Amino acid sequence: MPLRFIRQDIVRVNTDAVVLPANNILQVGPGTSEKLYRAGGKERLEGELRLRYPDGCEMGKAVVTSGYDLPARWIIHAVCPQWQGGKLGEADFLYSAYRESLLLAKKKKCRSIAFPLLSTGNLNYPLKEAISIAVRAITDFLAENRMEVILVLFTKQAVRNVERLFGPVPSFIDDEYTAELERRYALRDLRLAGGMLPDWYDLAGDYKKAMAKPVDTDPLKDIMEESTESFREMLLRLIEERGMSDPEVYRAAQLTKQNFSKIKNNEHYVPKKKTILALAIALELNTVTTVELLRKVGYTLSDVEGFDRVVRYCLDTRELNIRNINEILEVYDLEDEVFPIRYGNDWEE
Protein backbone atom coordinates (compact mmCIF):
# COMPACT_ATOMS: atom_id res chain seq x y z
CA MET A 1 0.00 0.00 0.00
CA PRO A 2 1.37 3.46 -0.86
CA LEU A 3 2.05 6.28 1.53
CA ARG A 4 -0.79 8.84 1.68
CA PHE A 5 -0.68 12.50 2.68
CA ILE A 6 -3.61 14.35 4.22
CA ARG A 7 -4.10 17.70 5.90
CA GLN A 8 -5.95 17.03 9.13
CA ASP A 9 -5.77 17.37 12.90
CA ILE A 10 -4.02 14.16 13.90
CA VAL A 11 -6.28 13.58 16.92
CA ARG A 12 -9.15 13.07 14.46
CA VAL A 13 -7.47 10.46 12.26
CA ASN A 14 -9.04 7.00 12.48
CA THR A 15 -6.21 4.47 12.15
CA ASP A 16 -5.14 1.46 14.18
CA ALA A 17 -2.15 3.37 15.54
CA VAL A 18 -1.13 7.00 15.79
CA VAL A 19 2.40 8.23 16.46
CA LEU A 20 3.13 10.75 19.21
CA PRO A 21 6.44 12.69 19.06
CA ALA A 22 8.02 11.96 22.45
CA ASN A 23 11.02 12.92 24.56
CA ASN A 24 13.29 10.32 26.14
CA ILE A 25 11.65 10.63 29.58
CA LEU A 26 8.23 10.02 28.01
CA GLN A 27 6.58 13.08 29.46
CA VAL A 28 4.09 15.34 27.74
CA GLY A 29 5.62 18.07 25.61
CA PRO A 30 4.22 21.04 23.71
CA GLY A 31 2.45 21.00 20.35
CA THR A 32 1.37 17.68 18.83
CA SER A 33 2.40 15.75 21.92
CA GLU A 34 0.12 17.82 24.13
CA LYS A 35 -2.78 17.54 21.68
CA LEU A 36 -2.59 13.75 21.69
CA TYR A 37 -2.20 13.54 25.47
CA ARG A 38 -5.26 15.70 26.02
CA ALA A 39 -7.38 13.93 23.42
CA GLY A 40 -6.34 10.47 24.59
CA GLY A 41 -6.65 11.11 28.32
CA LYS A 42 -3.56 12.60 29.94
CA GLU A 43 -3.79 10.94 33.37
CA ARG A 44 -4.28 7.41 32.06
CA LEU A 45 -1.55 7.83 29.45
CA GLU A 46 0.93 9.09 32.02
CA GLY A 47 -0.01 6.30 34.40
CA GLU A 48 0.63 3.58 31.82
CA LEU A 49 3.93 5.14 30.78
CA ARG A 50 5.15 5.33 34.38
CA LEU A 51 4.14 1.75 35.01
CA ARG A 52 5.49 0.15 31.86
CA TYR A 53 8.44 2.37 30.96
CA PRO A 54 9.86 3.90 34.17
CA ASP A 55 13.29 4.33 32.58
CA GLY A 56 12.01 6.21 29.53
CA CYS A 57 13.08 5.39 25.98
CA GLU A 58 16.22 5.88 23.89
CA MET A 59 16.53 8.41 21.10
CA GLY A 60 15.26 7.03 17.79
CA LYS A 61 13.32 4.23 19.52
CA ALA A 62 9.60 3.90 20.30
CA VAL A 63 7.20 2.42 22.85
CA VAL A 64 3.47 1.74 22.68
CA THR A 65 0.48 2.41 24.92
CA SER A 66 -3.27 2.12 24.59
CA GLY A 67 -4.99 4.81 22.56
CA TYR A 68 -7.63 5.38 25.28
CA ASP A 69 -10.03 8.11 24.07
CA LEU A 70 -8.46 8.52 20.64
CA PRO A 71 -9.96 6.88 17.54
CA ALA A 72 -6.69 4.89 17.29
CA ARG A 73 -6.34 1.67 19.28
CA TRP A 74 -2.64 2.30 19.96
CA ILE A 75 -0.43 5.32 20.59
CA ILE A 76 3.18 4.82 19.56
CA HIS A 77 5.55 7.18 21.37
CA ALA A 78 8.54 7.87 19.10
CA VAL A 79 11.52 9.62 20.67
CA CYS A 80 12.54 12.26 18.12
CA PRO A 81 15.76 14.25 17.74
CA GLN A 82 16.14 17.98 18.08
CA TRP A 83 17.80 19.73 15.15
CA GLN A 84 21.28 20.97 16.11
CA GLY A 85 22.76 21.70 12.72
CA GLY A 86 22.68 18.20 11.23
CA LYS A 87 26.09 17.00 12.38
CA LEU A 88 25.03 15.00 15.44
CA GLY A 89 23.27 12.13 13.68
CA GLU A 90 19.84 13.79 13.69
CA ALA A 91 18.91 12.32 10.31
CA ASP A 92 19.70 8.77 11.46
CA PHE A 93 17.74 9.22 14.68
CA LEU A 94 14.73 10.65 12.83
CA TYR A 95 14.78 7.83 10.27
CA SER A 96 14.99 5.33 13.14
CA ALA A 97 12.02 6.95 14.94
CA TYR A 98 9.85 6.31 11.88
CA ARG A 99 11.24 2.81 11.31
CA GLU A 100 10.86 1.72 14.94
CA SER A 101 7.30 3.06 15.05
CA LEU A 102 6.37 1.10 11.96
CA LEU A 103 7.92 -2.08 13.34
CA LEU A 104 5.97 -1.67 16.58
CA ALA A 105 2.77 -1.18 14.59
CA LYS A 106 3.54 -4.34 12.65
CA LYS A 107 4.13 -6.23 15.92
CA LYS A 108 0.71 -5.07 17.13
CA LYS A 109 -0.78 -6.33 13.84
CA CYS A 110 -1.89 -2.85 12.81
CA ARG A 111 -3.26 -2.42 9.33
CA SER A 112 -2.96 1.37 9.40
CA ILE A 113 -0.85 4.03 11.13
CA ALA A 114 -0.79 7.84 11.10
CA PHE A 115 2.30 10.00 11.63
CA PRO A 116 2.64 13.73 12.18
CA LEU A 117 5.76 15.29 10.70
CA LEU A 118 8.12 14.24 13.48
CA SER A 119 10.63 16.75 14.90
CA THR A 120 9.36 19.69 12.84
CA GLY A 121 7.64 21.61 15.64
CA ASN A 122 9.45 22.61 18.80
CA LEU A 123 12.38 20.35 17.90
CA ASN A 124 13.21 22.67 14.98
CA TYR A 125 13.98 20.11 12.26
CA PRO A 126 13.98 21.88 8.86
CA LEU A 127 10.74 21.07 7.10
CA LYS A 128 12.09 19.98 3.71
CA GLU A 129 14.69 17.64 5.20
CA ALA A 130 12.17 16.20 7.65
CA ILE A 131 9.71 15.43 4.85
CA SER A 132 12.46 13.73 2.83
CA ILE A 133 13.48 11.51 5.77
CA ALA A 134 9.86 10.64 6.58
CA VAL A 135 9.12 9.59 3.02
CA ARG A 136 12.34 7.57 2.73
CA ALA A 137 11.79 5.71 6.01
CA ILE A 138 8.15 4.93 5.24
CA THR A 139 8.73 3.84 1.63
CA ASP A 140 11.65 1.64 2.71
CA PHE A 141 9.32 -0.09 5.17
CA LEU A 142 6.50 -0.43 2.64
CA ALA A 143 8.85 -2.06 0.16
CA GLU A 144 8.83 -5.12 2.44
CA ASN A 145 5.55 -4.80 4.36
CA ARG A 146 1.86 -4.11 3.80
CA MET A 147 0.31 -1.35 5.87
CA GLU A 148 -1.68 1.82 5.24
CA VAL A 149 0.63 4.68 6.27
CA ILE A 150 -0.69 8.23 6.47
CA LEU A 151 1.50 11.30 6.92
CA VAL A 152 -0.71 13.90 8.56
CA LEU A 153 0.11 17.52 7.74
CA PHE A 154 -1.21 20.42 9.80
CA THR A 155 0.38 23.68 8.66
CA LYS A 156 -0.09 25.27 5.27
CA GLN A 157 3.67 25.46 4.69
CA ALA A 158 4.01 21.71 5.24
CA VAL A 159 1.24 21.09 2.70
CA ARG A 160 2.91 23.35 0.14
CA ASN A 161 6.26 21.62 0.53
CA VAL A 162 4.68 18.20 0.04
CA GLU A 163 2.56 19.34 -2.92
CA ARG A 164 5.65 20.58 -4.75
CA LEU A 165 7.01 17.03 -4.72
CA PHE A 166 4.00 14.73 -4.62
CA GLY A 167 0.99 16.64 -5.95
CA PRO A 168 -2.28 17.77 -4.32
CA VAL A 169 -2.92 16.90 -0.66
CA PRO A 170 -6.55 16.21 0.39
CA SER A 171 -7.50 18.64 3.15
CA PHE A 172 -10.03 17.98 5.89
CA ILE A 173 -9.34 21.16 7.87
CA ASP A 174 -9.11 24.81 6.86
CA ASP A 175 -6.89 27.69 7.90
CA GLU A 176 -9.47 29.09 10.31
CA TYR A 177 -9.64 25.79 12.18
CA THR A 178 -5.84 25.57 12.23
CA ALA A 179 -5.50 29.05 13.70
CA GLU A 180 -8.20 28.37 16.29
CA LEU A 181 -6.61 25.13 17.46
CA GLU A 182 -3.13 26.63 17.63
CA ARG A 183 -4.47 29.45 19.81
CA ARG A 184 -6.40 27.09 22.03
CA TYR A 185 -3.32 25.05 22.90
CA ALA A 186 -1.14 28.15 23.32
CA LEU A 187 -3.33 30.13 25.71
CA ARG A 188 -1.27 29.37 28.78
CA ASP A 189 1.81 30.64 26.93
CA LEU A 190 0.01 33.94 26.34
CA ARG A 191 -0.18 34.63 30.07
CA LEU A 192 3.04 36.59 30.08
CA ALA A 193 4.27 39.42 32.27
CA GLY A 194 2.45 38.28 35.39
CA GLY A 195 -0.76 37.37 33.63
CA MET A 196 -0.86 40.48 31.42
CA LEU A 197 -3.48 39.37 28.92
CA PRO A 198 -6.25 41.53 27.46
CA ASP A 199 -9.52 40.70 29.20
CA TRP A 200 -11.30 40.27 25.88
CA TYR A 201 -9.31 37.08 25.25
CA ASP A 202 -11.63 34.15 25.75
CA LEU A 203 -9.61 31.80 27.96
CA ALA A 204 -11.87 28.89 27.02
CA GLY A 205 -10.33 29.04 23.56
CA ASP A 206 -13.06 30.79 21.58
CA TYR A 207 -10.95 32.14 18.73
CA LYS A 208 -13.78 33.80 16.83
CA LYS A 209 -14.97 35.69 19.89
CA ALA A 210 -11.48 36.89 20.66
CA MET A 211 -10.78 38.06 17.11
CA ALA A 212 -14.12 39.88 16.93
CA LYS A 213 -13.03 42.33 19.64
CA PRO A 214 -11.39 45.55 18.39
CA VAL A 215 -7.78 46.12 19.33
CA ASP A 216 -8.52 49.43 21.05
CA THR A 217 -10.52 47.60 23.74
CA ASP A 218 -7.22 46.35 25.20
CA PRO A 219 -7.33 47.56 28.82
CA LEU A 220 -3.52 47.49 29.03
CA LYS A 221 -2.98 49.96 26.21
CA ASP A 222 -2.97 53.15 28.28
CA ILE A 223 -0.88 51.57 31.02
CA MET A 224 1.70 50.41 28.49
CA GLU A 225 1.89 53.76 26.72
CA GLU A 226 2.44 55.59 30.01
CA SER A 227 5.17 53.21 31.16
CA THR A 228 8.58 54.79 31.73
CA GLU A 229 10.30 51.41 31.48
CA SER A 230 13.16 51.43 28.95
CA PHE A 231 13.60 48.85 26.22
CA ARG A 232 16.44 47.16 28.10
CA GLU A 233 14.51 47.16 31.38
CA MET A 234 11.44 45.68 29.74
CA LEU A 235 13.48 43.01 27.94
CA LEU A 236 15.28 41.95 31.13
CA ARG A 237 11.99 41.84 33.01
CA LEU A 238 10.41 39.60 30.37
CA ILE A 239 13.41 37.28 30.40
CA GLU A 240 13.23 37.00 34.18
CA GLU A 241 9.48 36.34 34.10
CA ARG A 242 9.96 33.60 31.53
CA GLY A 243 12.61 31.99 33.75
CA MET A 244 15.01 31.59 30.82
CA SER A 245 18.80 31.55 30.96
CA ASP A 246 20.88 33.76 28.67
CA PRO A 247 21.92 30.83 26.40
CA GLU A 248 18.30 29.70 26.11
CA VAL A 249 17.27 33.17 24.99
CA TYR A 250 19.98 33.90 22.47
CA ARG A 251 19.88 30.40 20.99
CA ALA A 252 16.10 30.48 20.56
CA ALA A 253 16.46 33.93 18.99
CA GLN A 254 19.30 32.70 16.73
CA LEU A 255 21.58 35.48 18.04
CA THR A 256 25.27 35.25 18.85
CA LYS A 257 26.42 35.41 22.45
CA GLN A 258 28.28 38.63 21.65
CA ASN A 259 25.21 40.33 20.15
CA PHE A 260 23.00 39.29 23.07
CA SER A 261 25.55 40.52 25.62
CA LYS A 262 25.66 43.91 23.90
CA ILE A 263 21.85 44.17 24.09
CA LYS A 264 21.73 43.05 27.71
CA ASN A 265 24.62 45.08 29.12
CA ASN A 266 24.56 48.35 27.14
CA GLU A 267 21.53 50.45 28.05
CA HIS A 268 22.16 52.82 25.12
CA TYR A 269 22.46 50.12 22.46
CA VAL A 270 19.53 49.95 20.00
CA PRO A 271 19.22 46.57 18.24
CA LYS A 272 17.85 46.17 14.75
CA LYS A 273 14.12 45.65 14.42
CA LYS A 274 14.58 42.06 13.21
CA THR A 275 16.73 41.32 16.26
CA ILE A 276 14.00 42.57 18.60
CA LEU A 277 11.43 40.44 16.79
CA ALA A 278 13.72 37.42 17.10
CA LEU A 279 13.89 38.03 20.86
CA ALA A 280 10.10 38.39 21.03
CA ILE A 281 9.72 35.04 19.27
CA ALA A 282 12.29 33.42 21.56
CA LEU A 283 10.42 34.71 24.62
CA GLU A 284 7.08 33.60 23.11
CA LEU A 285 5.57 37.04 23.51
CA ASN A 286 2.07 37.83 22.31
CA THR A 287 1.49 40.51 19.67
CA VAL A 288 0.51 43.24 22.15
CA THR A 289 3.68 42.81 24.21
CA THR A 290 5.87 42.55 21.09
CA VAL A 291 4.51 45.83 19.70
CA GLU A 292 5.13 47.53 23.04
CA LEU A 293 8.72 46.23 23.12
CA LEU A 294 9.29 47.58 19.59
CA ARG A 295 7.84 50.97 20.52
CA LYS A 296 10.41 51.36 23.27
CA VAL A 297 13.01 52.12 20.58
CA GLY A 298 10.75 53.67 17.95
CA TYR A 299 9.82 50.66 15.83
CA THR A 300 6.42 49.22 15.03
CA LEU A 301 4.83 46.41 13.02
CA SER A 302 3.70 47.63 9.62
CA ASP A 303 0.36 46.57 8.15
CA VAL A 304 1.69 46.72 4.57
CA GLU A 305 5.26 45.35 4.66
CA GLY A 306 5.34 41.66 3.74
CA PHE A 307 7.87 40.67 6.41
CA ASP A 308 5.95 42.46 9.15
CA ARG A 309 2.65 40.90 8.09
CA VAL A 310 4.14 37.41 8.20
CA VAL A 311 5.67 38.00 11.64
CA ARG A 312 2.38 39.43 12.96
CA TYR A 313 0.53 36.41 11.57
CA CYS A 314 2.99 34.06 13.29
CA LEU A 315 2.67 35.90 16.59
CA ASP A 316 -1.12 35.78 16.33
CA THR A 317 -1.23 32.07 15.50
CA ARG A 318 1.54 31.20 17.99
CA GLU A 319 3.96 29.92 15.35
CA LEU A 320 6.95 30.77 17.55
CA ASN A 321 9.76 28.93 15.84
CA ILE A 322 12.19 30.95 13.74
CA ARG A 323 12.95 28.14 11.32
CA ASN A 324 9.25 27.60 10.65
CA ILE A 325 8.74 31.35 10.22
CA ASN A 326 11.55 31.35 7.66
CA GLU A 327 9.69 28.61 5.76
CA ILE A 328 6.61 30.83 5.63
CA LEU A 329 8.66 33.81 4.47
CA GLU A 330 10.08 31.69 1.65
CA VAL A 331 6.59 30.55 0.60
CA TYR A 332 5.66 34.23 0.17
CA ASP A 333 8.82 34.97 -1.84
CA LEU A 334 10.49 36.83 1.03
CA GLU A 335 13.70 34.78 1.04
CA ASP A 336 15.80 37.95 1.44
CA GLU A 337 13.95 38.77 4.67
CA VAL A 338 14.51 35.51 6.56
CA PHE A 339 15.98 35.43 10.06
CA PRO A 340 19.64 34.31 10.27
CA ILE A 341 20.16 30.74 11.49
CA ARG A 342 23.22 29.81 13.52
CA TYR A 343 25.05 26.51 13.84
CA GLY A 344 28.03 25.14 15.75
CA ASN A 345 30.52 27.75 16.91
CA ASP A 346 28.41 30.61 15.53
CA TRP A 347 26.76 30.84 18.96
CA GLU A 348 29.99 32.05 20.54
CA GLU A 349 30.80 34.78 18.02
C-alpha positions in Angstrom: 0.0 0.0 0.0 1.4 3.5 -0.9 2.0 6.3 1.5 -0.8 8.8 1.7 -0.7 12.5 2.7 -3.6 14.3 4.2 -4.1 17.7 5.9 -5.9 17.0 9.1 -5.8 17.4 12.9 -4.0 14.2 13.9 -6.3 13.6 16.9 -9.2 13.1 14.5 -7.5 10.5 12.3 -9.0 7.0 12.5 -6.2 4.5 12.2 -5.1 1.5 14.2 -2.2 3.4 15.5 -1.1 7.0 15.8 2.4 8.2 16.5 3.1 10.7 19.2 6.4 12.7 19.1 8.0 12.0 22.4 11.0 12.9 24.6 13.3 10.3 26.1 11.7 10.6 29.6 8.2 10.0 28.0 6.6 13.1 29.5 4.1 15.3 27.7 5.6 18.1 25.6 4.2 21.0 23.7 2.4 21.0 20.4 1.4 17.7 18.8 2.4 15.7 21.9 0.1 17.8 24.1 -2.8 17.5 21.7 -2.6 13.8 21.7 -2.2 13.5 25.5 -5.3 15.7 26.0 -7.4 13.9 23.4 -6.3 10.5 24.6 -6.7 11.1 28.3 -3.6 12.6 29.9 -3.8 10.9 33.4 -4.3 7.4 32.1 -1.5 7.8 29.5 0.9 9.1 32.0 0.0 6.3 34.4 0.6 3.6 31.8 3.9 5.1 30.8 5.2 5.3 34.4 4.1 1.8 35.0 5.5 0.2 31.9 8.4 2.4 31.0 9.9 3.9 34.2 13.3 4.3 32.6 12.0 6.2 29.5 13.1 5.4 26.0 16.2 5.9 23.9 16.5 8.4 21.1 15.3 7.0 17.8 13.3 4.2 19.5 9.6 3.9 20.3 7.2 2.4 22.9 3.5 1.7 22.7 0.5 2.4 24.9 -3.3 2.1 24.6 -5.0 4.8 22.6 -7.6 5.4 25.3 -10.0 8.1 24.1 -8.5 8.5 20.6 -10.0 6.9 17.5 -6.7 4.9 17.3 -6.3 1.7 19.3 -2.6 2.3 20.0 -0.4 5.3 20.6 3.2 4.8 19.6 5.5 7.2 21.4 8.5 7.9 19.1 11.5 9.6 20.7 12.5 12.3 18.1 15.8 14.2 17.7 16.1 18.0 18.1 17.8 19.7 15.1 21.3 21.0 16.1 22.8 21.7 12.7 22.7 18.2 11.2 26.1 17.0 12.4 25.0 15.0 15.4 23.3 12.1 13.7 19.8 13.8 13.7 18.9 12.3 10.3 19.7 8.8 11.5 17.7 9.2 14.7 14.7 10.6 12.8 14.8 7.8 10.3 15.0 5.3 13.1 12.0 6.9 14.9 9.9 6.3 11.9 11.2 2.8 11.3 10.9 1.7 14.9 7.3 3.1 15.1 6.4 1.1 12.0 7.9 -2.1 13.3 6.0 -1.7 16.6 2.8 -1.2 14.6 3.5 -4.3 12.7 4.1 -6.2 15.9 0.7 -5.1 17.1 -0.8 -6.3 13.8 -1.9 -2.9 12.8 -3.3 -2.4 9.3 -3.0 1.4 9.4 -0.9 4.0 11.1 -0.8 7.8 11.1 2.3 10.0 11.6 2.6 13.7 12.2 5.8 15.3 10.7 8.1 14.2 13.5 10.6 16.8 14.9 9.4 19.7 12.8 7.6 21.6 15.6 9.4 22.6 18.8 12.4 20.4 17.9 13.2 22.7 15.0 14.0 20.1 12.3 14.0 21.9 8.9 10.7 21.1 7.1 12.1 20.0 3.7 14.7 17.6 5.2 12.2 16.2 7.7 9.7 15.4 4.8 12.5 13.7 2.8 13.5 11.5 5.8 9.9 10.6 6.6 9.1 9.6 3.0 12.3 7.6 2.7 11.8 5.7 6.0 8.2 4.9 5.2 8.7 3.8 1.6 11.7 1.6 2.7 9.3 -0.1 5.2 6.5 -0.4 2.6 8.9 -2.1 0.2 8.8 -5.1 2.4 5.6 -4.8 4.4 1.9 -4.1 3.8 0.3 -1.4 5.9 -1.7 1.8 5.2 0.6 4.7 6.3 -0.7 8.2 6.5 1.5 11.3 6.9 -0.7 13.9 8.6 0.1 17.5 7.7 -1.2 20.4 9.8 0.4 23.7 8.7 -0.1 25.3 5.3 3.7 25.5 4.7 4.0 21.7 5.2 1.2 21.1 2.7 2.9 23.4 0.1 6.3 21.6 0.5 4.7 18.2 0.0 2.6 19.3 -2.9 5.6 20.6 -4.7 7.0 17.0 -4.7 4.0 14.7 -4.6 1.0 16.6 -5.9 -2.3 17.8 -4.3 -2.9 16.9 -0.7 -6.5 16.2 0.4 -7.5 18.6 3.2 -10.0 18.0 5.9 -9.3 21.2 7.9 -9.1 24.8 6.9 -6.9 27.7 7.9 -9.5 29.1 10.3 -9.6 25.8 12.2 -5.8 25.6 12.2 -5.5 29.1 13.7 -8.2 28.4 16.3 -6.6 25.1 17.5 -3.1 26.6 17.6 -4.5 29.5 19.8 -6.4 27.1 22.0 -3.3 25.1 22.9 -1.1 28.1 23.3 -3.3 30.1 25.7 -1.3 29.4 28.8 1.8 30.6 26.9 0.0 33.9 26.3 -0.2 34.6 30.1 3.0 36.6 30.1 4.3 39.4 32.3 2.5 38.3 35.4 -0.8 37.4 33.6 -0.9 40.5 31.4 -3.5 39.4 28.9 -6.3 41.5 27.5 -9.5 40.7 29.2 -11.3 40.3 25.9 -9.3 37.1 25.3 -11.6 34.1 25.7 -9.6 31.8 28.0 -11.9 28.9 27.0 -10.3 29.0 23.6 -13.1 30.8 21.6 -10.9 32.1 18.7 -13.8 33.8 16.8 -15.0 35.7 19.9 -11.5 36.9 20.7 -10.8 38.1 17.1 -14.1 39.9 16.9 -13.0 42.3 19.6 -11.4 45.6 18.4 -7.8 46.1 19.3 -8.5 49.4 21.1 -10.5 47.6 23.7 -7.2 46.4 25.2 -7.3 47.6 28.8 -3.5 47.5 29.0 -3.0 50.0 26.2 -3.0 53.2 28.3 -0.9 51.6 31.0 1.7 50.4 28.5 1.9 53.8 26.7 2.4 55.6 30.0 5.2 53.2 31.2 8.6 54.8 31.7 10.3 51.4 31.5 13.2 51.4 28.9 13.6 48.8 26.2 16.4 47.2 28.1 14.5 47.2 31.4 11.4 45.7 29.7 13.5 43.0 27.9 15.3 42.0 31.1 12.0 41.8 33.0 10.4 39.6 30.4 13.4 37.3 30.4 13.2 37.0 34.2 9.5 36.3 34.1 10.0 33.6 31.5 12.6 32.0 33.8 15.0 31.6 30.8 18.8 31.5 31.0 20.9 33.8 28.7 21.9 30.8 26.4 18.3 29.7 26.1 17.3 33.2 25.0 20.0 33.9 22.5 19.9 30.4 21.0 16.1 30.5 20.6 16.5 33.9 19.0 19.3 32.7 16.7 21.6 35.5 18.0 25.3 35.3 18.9 26.4 35.4 22.4 28.3 38.6 21.6 25.2 40.3 20.2 23.0 39.3 23.1 25.5 40.5 25.6 25.7 43.9 23.9 21.9 44.2 24.1 21.7 43.1 27.7 24.6 45.1 29.1 24.6 48.3 27.1 21.5 50.5 28.0 22.2 52.8 25.1 22.5 50.1 22.5 19.5 49.9 20.0 19.2 46.6 18.2 17.8 46.2 14.8 14.1 45.6 14.4 14.6 42.1 13.2 16.7 41.3 16.3 14.0 42.6 18.6 11.4 40.4 16.8 13.7 37.4 17.1 13.9 38.0 20.9 10.1 38.4 21.0 9.7 35.0 19.3 12.3 33.4 21.6 10.4 34.7 24.6 7.1 33.6 23.1 5.6 37.0 23.5 2.1 37.8 22.3 1.5 40.5 19.7 0.5 43.2 22.2 3.7 42.8 24.2 5.9 42.6 21.1 4.5 45.8 19.7 5.1 47.5 23.0 8.7 46.2 23.1 9.3 47.6 19.6 7.8 51.0 20.5 10.4 51.4 23.3 13.0 52.1 20.6 10.8 53.7 18.0 9.8 50.7 15.8 6.4 49.2 15.0 4.8 46.4 13.0 3.7 47.6 9.6 0.4 46.6 8.1 1.7 46.7 4.6 5.3 45.3 4.7 5.3 41.7 3.7 7.9 40.7 6.4 5.9 42.5 9.2 2.7 40.9 8.1 4.1 37.4 8.2 5.7 38.0 11.6 2.4 39.4 13.0 0.5 36.4 11.6 3.0 34.1 13.3 2.7 35.9 16.6 -1.1 35.8 16.3 -1.2 32.1 15.5 1.5 31.2 18.0 4.0 29.9 15.3 6.9 30.8 17.5 9.8 28.9 15.8 12.2 31.0 13.7 13.0 28.1 11.3 9.2 27.6 10.6 8.7 31.3 10.2 11.6 31.4 7.7 9.7 28.6 5.8 6.6 30.8 5.6 8.7 33.8 4.5 10.1 31.7 1.7 6.6 30.6 0.6 5.7 34.2 0.2 8.8 35.0 -1.8 10.5 36.8 1.0 13.7 34.8 1.0 15.8 37.9 1.4 13.9 38.8 4.7 14.5 35.5 6.6 16.0 35.4 10.1 19.6 34.3 10.3 20.2 30.7 11.5 23.2 29.8 13.5 25.1 26.5 13.8 28.0 25.1 15.8 30.5 27.7 16.9 28.4 30.6 15.5 26.8 30.8 19.0 30.0 32.0 20.5 30.8 34.8 18.0 
